[in-house]
Amino acid sequence: MFWNGEKRTKISDSSGWGVGLLSAVALASCGGSQTPTATQLPTVTNAATARIEPAHGGAFTANYSGTYEYGPCGTDCEESDFGGHGRASFLGKSTEGVTLTLYAGHDVTGPATLTSTRIPSNSVSFQLTGGQTLPCPGVGGTLSWTVTGGTGKFAQATGSGTMTFKCVPSGYSDEWSGTLSF
């Protein structure tokens, strides 16, 4: 007998067929087989090495200041080397090294590297291009940048943006903006 609120009602006869029929109906109403199929079960080929890496990156900004050296690098060639300290998205407190070269009749070009001071094995490398005058000496200028690689957590880095130099007699400052994924 089962309790149905106010009174007890007998839902089986003496042979037990009523309870058996009720059980069969209840199981059938559950939607069929409850045994998972192979397509429903997750599979891992090697649990020891299986990892899902989240995507990292987004808007990238950086600000640095420091000193620079300027000089000729051969016939029809000028070069400026920059070294500074500052902060960058995803790197935090970091250092900057930039070498810009200008050959007569060509755009300024050169490599740059930003390196985390807290974790020096984390760095991002860039190629800079733009304009037909070196930003320093002078008043400054804007260059385009493209990520060429990285180390540590930035080993697979990609991205692009712009960098604006401001030059003063005692040094320089710059601002980076763009996107960085790693």
Residue pairs with C-beta under 8 A, 6 or more apart in sequence:
1 8
1 9
1 10
1 11
2 8
2 9
2 11
11 18
11 19
11 22
12 18
12 19
12 22
44 50
55 181
56 90
56 153
56 181
56 182
57 90
57 157
57 159
57 179
57 180
57 181
57 182
58 89
58 179
58 180
58 181
59 89
59 177
59 178
59 179
60 88
60 89
60 90
60 159
60 161
60 176
60 177
60 178
60 179
60 180
61 88
61 89
61 175
61 176
61 177
62 86
62 87
62 88
62 89
62 91
62 94
62 96
62 114
62 174
62 175
62 176
63 86
63 87
63 88
63 173
63 174
63 175
63 176
64 84
64 85
64 86
64 96
64 173
64 174
64 176
65 84
65 85
65 86
65 171
65 172
65 173
65 174
66 82
66 83
66 84
66 85
66 96
66 171
66 172
67 82
67 83
67 84
67 170
67 171
67 172
68 80
68 81
68 82
68 83
68 136
68 167
68 171
68 172
69 80
69 81
70 78
70 79
70 80
70 134
70 136
70 137
71 78
71 79
72 78
72 79
73 79
73 101
76 103
76 104
76 105
77 101
77 102
77 103
77 104
78 101
78 102
78 134
79 99
79 100
79 101
79 102
79 134
80 98
80 99
80 100
80 134
80 135
80 136
80 137
81 97
81 98
81 99
82 96
82 97
82 98
82 99
82 100
82 136
82 172
82 174
83 95
83 96
83 97
83 98
84 95
84 96
84 171
84 172
84 173
84 174
85 93
85 94
85 95
85 96
85 117
86 93
86 94
86 96
87 93
87 94
88 94
88 114
88 176
89 180
90 154
90 180
90 182
91 114
91 115
91 116
91 122
91 123
91 124
92 116
92 117
92 118
93 116
93 117
93 118
94 114
94 115
94 116
94 117
95 114
95 115
95 117
96 112
96 113
96 114
96 174
97 112
97 113
97 115
98 110
98 111
98 112
98 113
98 128
99 110
99 111
99 112
100 108
100 109
100 110
100 128
100 134
100 135
100 143
101 108
101 109
101 110
102 108
102 109
102 132
102 133
102 134
105 132
106 132
107 129
107 130
107 131
107 132
108 128
108 129
108 130
108 131
108 132
108 133
108 134
108 135
108 141
108 143
109 127
109 128
109 129
110 127
110 128
111 125
111 126
111 127
111 128
111 148
112 125
112 126
112 127
112 128
112 145
112 163
113 123
113 124
113 125
113 126
114 123
114 124
114 126
115 122
115 123
116 122
116 123
116 152
119 152
121 151
121 152
122 150
122 151
122 152
122 153
122 154
123 150
123 151
123 152
123 154
124 147
124 149
124 150
124 154
124 157
124 180
124 182
125 147
125 148
125 149
125 150
126 145
126 146
126 147
126 148
127 145
127 146
127 148
128 143
128 144
128 145
128 163
129 143
129 144
129 145
129 146
130 141
130 142
130 143
130 144
131 141
131 142
131 143
133 141
134 141
135 141
135 143
135 165
135 167
135 172
136 165
136 167
136 172
137 167
138 167
139 166
139 167
140 164
140 165
140 166
140 167
140 172
141 164
141 165
142 162
142 163
142 164
142 165
143 162
143 163
143 164
143 165
144 160
144 161
144 162
144 163
145 160
145 161
145 162
145 163
145 176
145 178
146 159
146 160
147 157
147 158
147 159
147 160
147 180
149 155
149 157
150 156
150 157
150 182
153 182
154 182
155 182
156 182
157 180
157 181
157 182
158 180
158 181
158 182
159 178
159 179
159 180
159 181
160 178
160 179
161 176
161 177
161 178
161 179
162 176
162 177
162 178
163 174
163 175
163 176
163 177
164 174
164 175
165 172
165 173
165 174
166 172
166 173
166 174
